[in-house]
Amino acid sequence: MLGFGLILTGLIVIFVTMVLLLHSSANSENKARGGGVIIIGLFPIVFGTDRRSVKALLALSIILMVVVLLVNLFLNNLRW
């Protein structure tokens, strides 16, 4: 039941985001910006269309790696 609720919530968030993006792009003439991150092990590969999006993605990927390492250390300490 919880899994179904999370999937449904995710789909609703995606739908609302798409509607808001379409609405805002119809009202303005901004350029599209974006990027992505591929994480292999502990090494993030960041790419993007401008410096601002690359910096944001790099910061988020570093935060994600720190969180993963902390969770891993915490879970390993629980086993002992």
C-alpha positions in Angstrom: 0.0 0.0 0.0 2.8 2.4 0.9 4.6 1.6 -2.4 1.5 2.3 -4.4 1.0 5.6 -2.6 4.6 6.7 -3.3 4.3 5.8 -7.0 1.0 7.7 -7.3 2.5 10.7 -5.5 5.5 10.7 -7.8 3.3 10.5 -10.9 1.2 13.4 -9.6 4.3 15.5 -8.9 5.6 14.8 -12.5 2.3 15.7 -14.0 2.0 19.0 -12.0 5.6 19.9 -12.9 5.1 19.3 -16.6 1.9 21.5 -16.6 3.7 24.3 -14.7 6.7 24.1 -17.1 4.5 24.2 -20.2 2.6 27.1 -18.7 5.7 29.1 -17.8 7.4 28.4 -21.2 4.3 29.6 -23.1 4.4 33.0 -21.2 8.1 33.7 -21.5 11.0 33.5 -24.0 13.7 32.1 -21.7 16.3 29.8 -22.9 16.2 26.2 -21.8 18.9 25.2 -19.3 19.7 21.8 -17.9 22.2 19.1 -17.3 22.8 15.7 -15.9 25.0 13.6 -13.6 26.3 10.1 -14.1 27.7 8.7 -10.9 30.1 5.8 -11.3 31.3 4.6 -7.9 32.3 7.8 -6.0 33.1 9.8 -9.1 30.4 12.1 -10.6 30.5 13.0 -14.2 28.6 16.2 -14.6 27.4 17.8 -17.8 25.2 20.8 -18.6 24.3 23.7 -20.9 25.7 26.5 -18.7 28.0 27.1 -15.7 25.2 27.7 -13.3 23.4 24.4 -13.9 26.7 22.5 -13.8 27.7 24.0 -10.5 24.3 23.2 -9.0 24.5 19.6 -10.2 28.1 19.2 -9.0 27.1 20.5 -5.5 24.1 18.1 -5.4 26.1 15.2 -6.5 28.8 15.9 -3.8 26.0 16.1 -1.2 24.5 12.9 -2.5 27.9 11.1 -2.2 28.4 12.3 1.3 24.9 11.1 2.3 25.5 7.7 0.8 28.9 7.4 2.6 27.3 8.4 5.9 24.4 6.0 5.5 26.8 3.2 4.6 29.0 3.9 7.6 26.0 4.0 9.9 24.5 0.8 8.5 27.9 -1.0 8.9 28.1 0.1 12.5 24.7 -1.3 13.2 25.8 -4.8 12.1 28.5 -5.0 14.7 
